[in-house]
Amino acid sequence: MENKNKILELQKKSEEVLKGLCLENVQKLTNEEGEIFLLGKRWVLIEVNTFPGGIIKSIADIMGERMANEFIYRFGYNYGEDFAEEHLKRGIPKEKIPKLRSALCAIFTGWVTAEPLELDFEKGRYVAKLHPDFC
């Protein structure tokens, strides 16, 4: 309970800071504890220059552009697997999961809009052309 009270106190102070900077009319996305919930999950808001842009640049600076691209590919691949498993458990038919993922990305997250090109469950293959809106 002490942590919740501290969070509420910090939220009030944050609102005062925004008011002091004439930003009190910024649309609030968080609940009273400063959390964003959408579709039953906790989300984090981060601006696009930081992720993916800043992450890609940081990895490229350290390990090269090839590794940066590999990281983003693997991140997306693993995320896709987790997403599919979660929604299969919820009873969503496997044929609808790629369309669901694309729709959620396009409508809620601002991450990317996907254009499905090929879907073959026997081969375990899904190919989509990604139209990023963060470049």
C-alpha positions, 0 to 999 in steps of 0.5 A: 500500500505504501508503494501505491501511495507513493505512486499516487503522490508522484502522479499528482506532482507530475500533473502539477509539473505539466500545469506549470509548463502549460501542458495540462491539456495533454491527453492522459493515457494512464490510469491513476498508477501511471500505467497504460492498459490496452486489451488486458495488457500493460503497455509502455509508450515510447516515442519513435526516435527512441525505439526503434530508431535509437535502438537500431542506431545504438546496435549499429554503432556497436556491432554494425548495421547487419547486427542491428537488422538481425536484432530487429528481425529476431525481436519481431520474430520472437514477438510474433511467436509469443503473440500467436501462442497467446492468442491460440490459447485464447481460442482465436483460429490460427488463420485469423492471428496474422490479420489480428496482429496487423490490425492491432499494429495499424490501429493501436500501436503505430508500429507498422502496417503490414500487407500480408503476401503469403501465409502457409501454415504447413511450411510455417511461413508468413510473409508480409510487406511492412509499411513502417510509419516511423522512418 
